[in-house]
């Protein structure tokens, strides 16, 4: 079940909220826990062990947190065991086949045969996100930044909370600890949360899904058969699709949290306005960036070490960031690409980009889609072909290019591309914030909601891109 589905909007959510507001307050955490398991189970009934894995994650991390508090002399060992437990499942489901395939490839190069057959395990939805939340909880308990939860139900509500279970934002326990005990579920919060949810729904259904069709068309044609202008148009389209898809999901999660009285942290701050890749990653998927900074970069020494060590720390963070997103060489290359860009900026380029703002925006206008191109194309051979198409403006490197493809795509998607470009900056959001409480704002929200529902009704919907990570 996904947020952008008629089943969720008109069946699950009304039933969940009706029960949530009817029952006594002391039972609401229990209902969040139970309701979230039901939500998760609705999409994994054919794989019941995934539900068991989620429930075991709640139980094991709850017990581990209490053990850390009760055995301070052995707390570091207990913490390490807890982290290993969480990473073991993530590694098993997400990276086992990647490791096996590369071992087999290495064996083949050395003249041997296959060492093992891939296990073909399907990645449990949301495991990358609830694994990181579990680790952050254990580390914070170890650091004495929070006390271990004394209630399995409350901890279960935190770890499985359905608004952010599947694709984040990554919420630290300390950010909602007090809200789990006492929160205000009011008509004001309900109204505000509903508005945020509708905006997120519109970003996903009306923008991400529609502009994603351009990227799908280019993939269907084949990278060998697109012109250079069409290739550039394609990666711009994917950049918009990914942004509005994930931003839309995050807004829906934040809105649902607000309805229930929770303040879920923001995950985006108009990153496409950035003037450097350094700034971009302070604005994009901010909860993930915060997680890596707090639990990897700073423990490694952050920027308090020698210059070579600082760059090494950055390299570790960005390689892990890339590998976290997917078990593929393109993700490792993507992480390395980001590291190189940020390292060059740290060496002095960022000062120039910050001082000459138009130059910074022009620089990011090319760097953002190029980075997402590496992210999007998992086949390394196909990635090489696409890079070649981007540079072949003379049209001499392929005999299969469809004449006029760029014009055809622009005629079909040009207006939508322009709308996406406008809505990817902060000005429209600031304007809507000023009018959302007026009649005009209500009319816009009404149109966005029912327009989205109509698109879902006729089957114009795609899964959230970040579900695969």
C-alpha positions in Angstrom: 0.0 0.0 0.0 1.3 3.5 -0.9 0.1 6.9 0.0 -0.7 7.7 -3.6 -3.4 5.0 -3.9 -7.2 5.1 -3.7 -7.1 2.3 -1.1 -4.9 4.3 1.2 -6.7 7.6 0.7 -10.3 6.4 1.0 -10.1 3.2 3.0 -7.0 2.8 5.3 -6.4 6.4 6.2 -10.1 7.3 7.2 -10.4 4.1 9.2 -7.0 4.6 10.9 -7.7 8.2 11.8 -11.3 7.5 13.0 -10.0 4.9 15.4 -7.0 7.1 16.4 -9.2 10.0 17.5 -11.9 7.9 19.1 -9.8 5.8 21.4 -8.3 7.2 24.7 -5.0 9.0 24.3 -3.1 6.4 26.3 -4.0 3.8 23.6 -2.9 5.9 20.6 0.7 4.7 20.6 -0.6 1.1 20.6 -2.9 1.9 17.7 0.0 3.5 15.7 2.1 0.4 16.3 -0.7 -2.0 15.3 -2.0 0.2 12.4 1.5 0.6 11.0 2.1 -3.2 11.0 -1.3 -3.5 9.2 -0.2 -0.9 6.7 3.2 -2.7 6.2 1.5 -6.1 5.9 -0.9 -4.9 3.2 2.0 -4.7 0.8 3.9 -7.7 2.1 1.3 -10.4 2.6 3.1 -12.6 0.1 6.3 -12.3 2.2 5.2 -12.7 5.8 8.8 -13.0 7.0 9.3 -9.3 6.1 6.6 -8.5 8.7 8.4 -10.8 11.2 11.7 -9.1 10.4 10.2 -5.6 11.2 8.6 -6.9 14.4 11.9 -8.5 15.4 13.7 -5.3 14.8 11.4 -3.5 17.2 11.8 -6.2 19.9 15.6 -6.7 19.5 16.4 -3.0 19.5 14.1 -2.3 22.4 15.8 -5.0 24.5 19.3 -3.9 23.3 18.6 -0.3 24.3 17.6 -1.4 27.8 20.7 -3.6 28.1 22.9 -0.7 27.2 21.4 1.4 30.0 21.6 -1.4 32.6 25.1 -2.6 31.8 27.2 0.5 31.3 30.4 -1.4 31.8 29.6 -3.5 28.8 27.6 -1.0 26.9 30.0 -0.6 24.0 30.0 -4.4 23.4 26.2 -4.4 23.5 26.1 -1.5 21.1 28.4 -3.2 18.6 26.3 -6.4 18.8 23.1 -4.3 18.2 24.6 -2.5 15.2 25.8 -5.8 13.7 22.4 -7.3 14.1 20.8 -4.4 12.2 23.4 -4.2 9.5 23.4 -8.0 9.1 19.8 -8.1 7.8 20.4 -5.0 5.6 23.5 -6.6 4.2 21.9 -9.9 3.6 18.9 -8.6 1.7 20.5 -5.7 -0.1 24.1 -6.6 -0.8 24.5 -10.4 -0.8 23.8 -10.8 -4.6 26.1 -7.9 -5.4 28.9 -9.4 -3.5 28.3 -12.9 -5.0 28.2 -11.5 -8.5 31.4 -9.6 -8.1 33.2 -12.6 -6.5 32.0 -14.7 -9.5 33.2 -12.1 -11.9 36.6 -12.0 -10.2 36.8 -15.8 -10.2 36.0 -15.8 -14.0 38.8 -13.3 -14.7 41.2 -15.5 -12.8 40.1 -18.5 -14.9 37.8 -20.1 -12.4 34.1 -20.8 -12.5 31.2 -19.4 -10.5 31.8 -19.6 -6.8 28.1 -19.4 -5.8 24.7 -18.7 -7.3 22.9 -15.4 -6.5 20.3 -15.8 -3.8 17.8 -13.4 -5.6 16.4 -12.0 -2.3 13.8 -9.3 -2.7 14.6 -6.2 -0.6 12.1 -5.7 2.2 10.4 -2.3 1.7 11.8 0.3 4.1 14.6 -1.8 5.6 17.2 0.8 4.8 15.3 3.5 6.7 14.2 1.6 9.8 17.7 0.1 10.0 19.2 3.6 10.2 16.6 4.7 12.8 17.4 1.6 14.9 21.1 2.3 14.8 20.7 6.0 15.7 18.5 5.0 18.7 21.1 2.6 20.0 24.0 5.0 19.5 22.0 7.9 21.2 21.2 5.6 24.2 24.9 4.6 24.4 26.0 8.3 24.3 23.4 9.0 27.1 21.7 11.5 24.9 18.4 9.7 25.5 17.2 7.2 28.0 16.2 3.8 26.6 12.5 3.6 26.0 10.6 2.0 28.9 7.7 1.0 26.7 7.8 -1.6 24.0 4.6 -0.1 22.6 5.9 3.4 22.4 9.2 2.3 20.9 7.3 0.2 18.4 5.2 3.2 17.4 8.4 5.2 16.9 10.2 2.6 14.7 7.2 1.4 12.6 5.2 4.7 12.3 3.7 4.3 8.9 4.0 7.9 7.6 7.8 7.5 7.5 8.3 3.7 7.7 8.7 3.1 4.0 10.9 5.9 2.7 11.7 8.3 5.6 12.3 11.0 6.6 14.8 9.3 8.9 13.5 10.3 12.4 15.8 10.1 15.4 14.2 8.9 18.6 15.2 12.0 20.5 13.2 14.1 18.0 9.9 12.4 18.9 10.6 11.0 22.3 8.6 13.6 24.1 5.8 13.6 21.5 5.4 9.9 22.0 4.5 10.7 25.6 2.5 13.8 25.1 1.4 15.4 21.8 -1.4 17.7 20.7 -3.8 16.3 18.1 -5.9 19.3 17.4 -8.2 20.6 14.6 -5.5 23.1 13.7 -2.9 20.3 13.3 -5.4 18.2 11.4 -6.1 21.0 9.0 -2.5 21.9 8.5 -1.5 18.3 8.1 -4.2 17.6 5.5 -3.0 20.6 3.5 0.6 19.4 3.6 -0.5 15.9 2.6 -2.5 17.2 -0.4 0.4 19.3 -1.7 2.7 16.2 -1.4 0.1 14.1 -3.2 -0.1 16.6 -6.0 3.7 16.8 -6.4 3.9 13.0 -6.7 0.9 12.3 -8.9 0.5 15.4 -11.0 4.2 16.2 -11.5 6.6 13.3 -10.7 4.5 10.6 -12.4 3.8 12.7 -15.5 7.3 14.0 -16.1 8.6 10.5 -15.4 6.9 9.4 -18.6 9.5 11.3 -20.6 12.4 9.4 -18.9 10.4 6.2 -19.5 9.9 7.0 -23.2 13.7 7.6 -23.6 14.5 4.3 -21.9 11.9 2.5 -24.2 13.5 3.9 -27.3 17.0 2.9 -26.3 19.9 5.1 -25.4 21.6 4.4 -28.7 18.7 6.0 -30.6 18.4 9.4 -28.9 20.0 12.7 -30.0 22.2 14.7 -27.7 19.5 17.3 -27.0 17.0 14.6 -26.2 19.5 12.9 -23.9 19.9 16.2 -21.9 16.2 16.6 -21.8 15.9 13.1 -20.4 18.2 13.6 -17.5 16.5 16.9 -16.7 13.2 15.1 -16.7 14.5 12.4 -14.4 15.9 15.1 -12.1 12.4 16.6 -11.8 10.8 13.2 -11.4 13.1 12.1 -8.5 12.7 15.4 -6.8 9.0 15.7 -6.9 8.6 12.0 -6.2 10.7 12.0 -3.0 9.7 15.5 -1.9 6.1 14.6 -2.4 6.4 11.5 -0.3 8.2 13.4 2.4 5.5 16.1 2.5 2.8 13.4 2.8 4.7 11.8 5.6 5.1 15.1 7.4 1.4 15.9 6.8 0.2 12.6 8.2 2.5 13.0 11.2 1.1 16.5 11.8 -2.5 15.1 11.8 -1.5 12.7 14.5 0.2 15.5 16.5 3.8 14.7 15.6 6.4 17.1 14.1 8.4 15.0 11.6 11.6 16.8 10.5 11.8 18.5 7.1 13.6 16.5 4.4 14.0 19.1 1.6 14.8 22.8 1.4 14.4 23.6 -2.3 17.8 22.0 -3.2 17.6 22.9 -6.9 18.2 26.5 -5.9 21.7 25.5 -4.6 24.9 27.1 -6.0 27.2 24.2 -5.1 27.0 20.5 -4.5 27.9 21.1 -0.9 24.9 23.3 -0.5 22.7 20.9 -2.5 23.4 18.1 0.0 22.5 20.3 2.9 19.1 20.8 1.3 18.4 17.4 -0.2 17.3 14.4 1.9 18.4 16.4 4.9 17.6 13.7 7.5 20.0 11.2 5.6 22.7 13.8 5.5 22.2 14.6 9.1 22.5 10.9 9.9 25.7 10.4 8.1 27.2 13.6 9.6 26.3 12.6 13.2 27.0 8.9 13.1 29.8 8.6 10.6 31.5 11.9 9.7 31.9 13.3 13.2 33.0 10.0 14.8 35.7 9.8 12.1 36.9 13.2 13.2 34.9 15.4 10.9 36.8 18.5 9.9 38.8 18.7 13.1 41.7 16.5 11.7 44.5 17.1 9.2 43.5 18.1 5.7 44.2 14.7 4.2 42.2 13.0 7.0 39.2 15.4 6.4 39.2 14.4 2.7 39.4 10.8 3.7 36.4 11.3 6.1 34.4 12.8 3.2 35.4 10.0 0.9 34.1 7.4 3.5 30.8 9.3 3.9 30.1 9.7 0.2 31.0 6.1 -0.7 28.7 4.9 2.1 26.0 7.3 0.9 26.3 5.9 -2.6 26.3 2.3 -1.4 23.4 2.9 0.9 21.3 3.9 -2.0 21.8 0.7 -3.9 23.9 -2.4 -4.5 25.4 -1.5 -7.8 28.6 -0.1 -9.3 26.7 3.0 -10.6 25.8 3.9 -7.0 29.5 3.6 -5.9 30.5 5.7 -8.9 27.8 8.2 -8.0 29.1 8.5 -4.5 32.6 9.0 -5.8 31.3 11.6 -8.2 29.7 13.5 -5.4 32.9 13.2 -3.3 35.1 14.6 -6.1 32.7 17.5 -6.7 32.5 18.4 -2.9 36.2 17.9 -2.4 37.0 20.4 -5.3 34.5 22.8 -3.8 36.1 22.5 -0.4 39.5 23.2 -1.9 38.3 26.7 -3.0 35.7 26.4 -5.7 32.8 27.0 -3.4 34.0 30.4 -2.3 34.0 31.5 -6.0 30.5 30.0 -6.6 29.1 31.7 -3.5 30.6 35.0 -4.5 29.4 34.8 -8.2 25.8 33.6 -7.7 24.9 33.2 -11.4 28.0 31.1 -12.0 27.0 28.9 -9.1 23.5 28.3 -10.5 24.8 27.6 -14.0 27.3 25.2 -12.5 24.6 23.3 -10.7 22.3 23.4 -13.7 24.7 20.9 -15.4 26.0 19.1 -12.3 22.6 18.1 -10.8 21.3 16.2 -13.9 24.7 14.6 -14.5 24.8 13.3 -11.0 21.2 11.9 -11.3 22.1 10.3 -14.6 24.7 8.2 -12.8 22.1 7.4 -10.1 19.4 6.4 -12.6 21.3 4.1 -15.0 22.3 1.0 -13.1 23.9 -0.8 -16.2 27.4 0.5 -16.5 27.5 -0.2 -20.3 24.3 1.7 -20.8 25.7 4.5 -18.6 28.7 4.8 -21.0 26.4 4.9 -24.0 24.3 7.7 -22.4 27.4 9.7 -21.6 28.4 9.3 -25.3 24.9 10.5 -26.4 25.1 13.6 -24.3 28.2 14.8 -26.1 27.3 13.8 -29.7 25.7 17.1 -30.8 27.1 16.5 -34.3 25.1 13.2 -34.5 28.1 11.3 -35.9 28.3 8.5 -33.3 25.0 6.7 -34.0 23.1 5.8 -37.1 19.8 5.0 -35.3 18.8 8.3 -33.9 15.2 9.2 -34.6 15.1 12.5 -36.5 13.3 15.2 -34.6 13.1 13.3 -31.3 14.0 16.4 -29.3 11.2 18.4 -30.9 8.7 15.7 -30.4 9.6 15.3 -26.7 9.6 19.1 -26.2 6.2 19.4 -27.9 4.8 16.7 -25.6 6.5 17.6 -22.3 7.7 21.2 -22.8 4.9 22.8 -20.8 5.2 20.3 -18.0 9.0 20.7 -17.9 8.5 24.5 -17.5 6.0 23.9 -14.7 8.4 21.6 -12.9 11.2 24.1 -13.3 9.1 26.9 -11.7 7.8 24.7 -8.9 11.3 23.4 -8.0 12.3 26.8 -6.6 11.1 28.4 -3.4 9.1 31.4 -4.7 5.8 29.5 -5.5 5.9 27.7 -2.2 6.4 31.0 -0.4 3.5 32.5 -2.3 1.2 29.6 -1.6 2.1 29.8 2.1 0.6 33.3 2.1 -2.6 32.3 0.4 -3.3 28.7 1.6 -5.7 29.9 4.3 -7.7 31.9 1.8 -10.5 30.9 -0.5 -8.1 30.8 -3.4 -5.8 28.5 -1.5 -8.7 26.2 -0.7 -9.7 26.1 -4.4 -6.1 25.2 -5.4 -6.0 22.4 -2.8 -9.4 21.1 -3.9 -8.3 21.0 -7.5 -4.9 19.4 -6.7 -6.6 16.7 -4.6 -9.4 15.7 -7.0 -7.0 16.0 -10.0 -4.7 13.6 -8.2 -7.6 11.3 -7.4 -8.7 11.3 -11.0 -5.2 10.4 -12.2 -5.1 7.5 -9.7 -8.6 6.4 -10.7 -7.6 6.0 -14.4 -4.4 4.2 -13.4 -1.8 6.9 -13.9 0.4 6.1 -11.0 3.9 4.8 -10.4 5.6 3.4 -7.2 7.7 5.9 -5.3 11.3 5.8 -6.5 12.8 5.6 -3.1 10.9 2.4 -2.2 13.7 0.5 -4.0 16.3 1.8 -1.7 
